[in-house]
Amino acid sequence: MLTTTLGLLIIALVLLIVFQIAKTNELVTALKGEQEVQNVQNRFHGAMFLGFLIVGMIAAVWSAFHYAPLYLPYPSSEHGAWIRSMFFWTLVATVPVFILTHIALFWFSFQYKRDGSRTAFYFPGSNKLELIWTAIPAVVMILLVYEGLRSWYKITGPAPQEAMVVEATAQQFFWTLRYGGNDNKIGNKSVKLIGGDNSLGLDWEDSANHDDFIADELHLKVGQPVLVKISAIDVLHSFYLPHFRVKMDAVPGIPTQFWFTPTKTTKQMREELNNPDFNYELACAELCGQAHFNMRKVVVVEDEADFNAWKAQQQALYVKLGLNNQTQPSSGGTGSADEQQRNTETEHTKTAKL
């Protein structure tokens, strides 16, 4: 109650001060003359515009250099360099225009303020000027769009034949990473088959699923293209690898994909950044719920020998669930592997009695 009363008193006091300032301004205007007061205000506002220009430009340049250490380092993928080049040329085209237009805006406000000593020049328009400032931005925009489309079609086009295939399935609030195994083929799946141990809905009748394995970390081989097939089970997510400039939405019911080629190992980046604790990161860039922050995975980029050694330690999900020991693997994945095995043995017993 006391806090509310004090708040209302403060608001009333502020309104009273504003009212008194307005009355004072009216009295000063009456004494000095309206035009003179207006000229004083125009000079004050013009000086403020000029000061804002100077301080603002200095602050903008200073902040760009001051926060440079927090920027992402040079991209660790081939296509990331294409995106970086696209952003660079966009800045080349827009930053000079930004600087010149703001200098003109604030300088004109200062230089040509009304002071009663000159008359404004009436300028109805110029077709030549209209043509120039329409044609130049149009040409620049066409060049920027062309460069963007060229890079986009290279990035989203068909992946090279030698590309390693990885599937990333998003759901609240974690990523499931599935590798294509020795055949480098991702097996079929369906939401109708989700259940029990089969959280992805894998079709066990598809032999391509028999060597697929699930990984806790995203391991990539340096120099080898990677095709990431992206999907979501529940809500909208976004597959984001900031250091590789990879970002693609994971949309329920609409598979998306993205391919890129890593160019720097984790070890190289640690040496480059002088940070032995550095790790590449997979994150979700779409707010997907209360535990959105938890959708993170470590990404490891390594040479061929280390990658092959890691891959050799992985066990196919089909084998891990014991489905390779069953004569009739279940497509639906309902029930545990032990239950499926017991059901199979029961059927054999009945057949022997008959």
N, C-alpha and C positions, 0 to 999 in steps of 0.2 A: 504493500500500500504506500509506504513512504517513498519507495523508488518510483512508482507511478506518478505520485504527486510532484516529486522533484523533476521528473521528465516533462510534465505538463508546464511547470513553471519555467523551465529552460526554454521550451518552445515558445511560450508567451513572451519571454524576454527577448528572444531573437526576433520575433515579429515586431515587437516594439522598437527595437534598434533599427530594423529595416525601415519602419514607418518614419522614424525621426530623421534618418538619412535622406529619405525622399523629400520630406518637408524642408530640410536644410538645403537640398539641391534646388528646390523651387525658389527659396528665398534668395540664394546666390544668383540664380538666373534672373530674377527680378531686379537685383541690384546692378549686376554687371551687364545685363543684356543677354538675350538668348543666344545670339550668334557667337558672341565671345566665349560663352561657356561651351558651346558646341565645338568651337575650334580647339579649345583646350582639351576636351575629351577626344577629339580626333587625333591630336598630336600624341596623347597618352596611348591610345589604342594602336596607332601606327608604330610607336616605339616598342610596344609589347609584341606586336607581330614580328618586328625585326629581331627582337631578343629571342623570341621563340624559335625563329629560323636558325639563328646562330647556335643556341644551346641545343636544339633538337638535332641538328646535323652533327655537331660534335658528339652528342650522346649516342647517336646511331652508329657512327664510325667506331667509337670507343667500345660499345657493347659487342660489335661484330668481332673485334679482336680479343676482347676480354673473355668472351665465352667460347672462343674457338677451341680450347681444349676439351670442351664438352660435346663438340660435334662428333658425329660418327667418323671413323677413320676411312681411308680410301677403300672402296668396295672390294670384298674378297671373292668376287665372281666376275666372269667375263661380261655378262649382261648388265651387272651393276655399274660397270664402267660406261656402258652405253647410256644408262639412265643418268649417271653423273654428268656426262657430256651434254645431255639434253637440258638438264637443270642449269648448267653453266651458260649455255647459249641463251637460255631464257633470261637469266640475270643480265647478260651482256645487252640484251635488247630492252630490258625494262628498267634497270637501275639508272642509266643516264637520263631516261625520260622522267623517272621519279624525282631525281635531283633537280633537273632543270625546271620542271613544272612547279615544284615547291618553292624554289628560289624566286621564280616569276610571281607566284601567288603572294608570298609574304613581302617581297620587295615592292610590288605594285601597291599593296595595301599601305606601305609606309611612304613611298615616294609620292603617290598621287592622292593622298588624303585631302579632303576638302578643307581649305583654309581661307577661302574668299578671294584669293589672288589670281585665280585662273578659271576659265570656263571649260567644261568637259567637251571633248571633240566627238561629234556624232559620226559613228562609223557604221553604215547600214549593212555592210557585208562585202565579200569578195569571192566570186566564183573560183578564181585561181587559188586563193588561200584555202577554200573549202576542198578543192581537188587535191591540193598538196597534203593537207593533214588527214585526208581520208585514204589516199592512195598509199602513202608510206606505211601507216599501221597495217593496212590490208596486206601489203607485200610481206611485211615482217611476220604477220600472223600466219600467212600461208606457209612460209619457210619453217616456222616453229611447229605448226601442225604436221607438216610433211615429215620433219625429223622425228616427231613423237610417234606418228603412225608407223614409220619405218622401223623404229626400235620396238614398238609394240608387236608388230607382226613377226619380227625375228624372235621375240621372247615367247610369244604364245603359239608359234608355228610348230610343225611336227618336230619331235625330239630326234636327235641322231640315233642311228641304229644301235650304237654301243652304249646308250644311256642306261644307267641303273634305275630300276623302277621301285619306288617306295610309295606306299599308301599311308596317308595321314587321315585318321578318322577323329573328328572332334565331337565331344559331348561334355555336358556339364559335370565336372570341371576338369577335364584332362584330355590328353591326346593319346591315341593308340596308333603306334607306328608298326606297319607290317611290311616286311621285305619279301621280294619275289622268290627268294631261295636260289637254288642252283640253276633253275631254268629261267630265272629273271622274269617270271610271269606271275602276275597277281591273279589268284583264283577268283571265281565268281562268288557273289554273296547276295543275300536278299533279306530285307527286314522281316519277311515272313518266317525266316529260319532262326531268328534271334530267340535265345532262351537257354537257361542253365549255363553250361560252360561255354556256349557258343554266343558270346556277347556281340559279335560282329555279324552274325547270321551267315557264316561261311557255308558254302555248299560242299559237303565232304565228298559228294559223288563226282565233283570236278577234280581230276587228278592234279591240276595246277595248284590246288590248295595244299597238297600233301607235303610240300617242302617249304611252304611259307612259314616265317617265324616272326614273333612279336619282339620288339626291342624296347628297352627302357630309355635308351638315348638314340638320337639320330646320328648315326655314323656315316660319313661320306668319304669318298676317295678323292684326293686332290687330283685335279686335271681330268676327271671323268664326269661327263654330263649326268645329271640326275633328273629324272622325270618324277615329279611328285603328283600323285593322284589324290585329290582332296574331296572329302565328303563330311557331312554332319548328320548326327542322329536325331538331335532334339531341336536346337534353336540355331540362329545365325552366329557363326564364329568367323575368325579370319586367321589364316596361316601366315605368320609373319616372321621372317628371318632378317632382322634389321641390317646386319653386317654384310648380307649378300644382296640387299635391296630386293628381297622377295616378299611379295604381299599378294595374297589371293583369298577371296572370301570362301568360306566353307558353308554351303547352303544346303539345308535339308531337301533331299529329293532331286537336287541338281548337281551332278558331279562336275568339278572343275579340275584343272591341272595346270602345272607350271613347270618349266624345265630351266635349269641353270647349270653352270660349270664352276665348281669351287676352284680358286686359284691360290689360296694360302692355307696352309695347315694351321691347326691350333697352336702348335709349337712356334711356328713363324710369327703368328700374331702376338704371342706372349713376348717374344724377343723384340718385335717391332714396337710394342707399347711399353716394354720394360715392366711388365706386370705378370708375374708367374702364376697368378690366380685367375687370369682371364679365361673365359669360356665363351664360345659362341652360344647363342640362345635362340630357341624357338618359343614364340609367345603368341597369345591370341590378341589381335588388335581390334576386336569388336566386343563392346561391353555386353556380356552374355549372362550376367547374374551376379549374385552377391559374392561368390568365390571366383570371379573372373581373374583376379590376380594370381590364382593358383595354377592357371593353365600355362605352365612353362616346362620346357625340356632342355636339357643340355645337348648341344650340337658339337660333335667331334669330327674334325677334318684331319685325316691322317694319310700317310703314304700307303702304297699298295701292300707292302709287307705287313704293316700294322693292321690295316683294314682286313686283310685275308685272315690274319691270326684271330682277330675279334670275331669275324664271321664264322670261322671254324668252331668256335665255342658255343654258337647259338643252336638251339634245338627246335626243330619244326614243331609247330603247335599240334599238328596231327599226331606226332609221336608223343609229345608231352602229355596229351590227353589219353594216350593208350589206344587210340582208334586204329592204329596199324595192326593191332593184335586181334581185331574183330573181323569175322568173315563178312558181316553185313554192316558197314558203318552207317550210322544214322545221319541223315541230312539235316534234320531239325535241330540236333544238338540238345534235345531235352533230356534232362537227367544227367547224372555224372557218368564218367567213363566206366566206373566199377559196376554201376547198375546196368549199363548197356552190355557189359561183359557177362553179368549174371543172367540177363535175359537170353543172351545168345546160348549160354550153356544149358539153360532150361529147355530151349527149343531142341537142342541136340539130344537131350535125355528123352524127351517125348518121342522124337523120331526113332530112337533106338528101341523103346518099348513097343512101338507099333511094328 
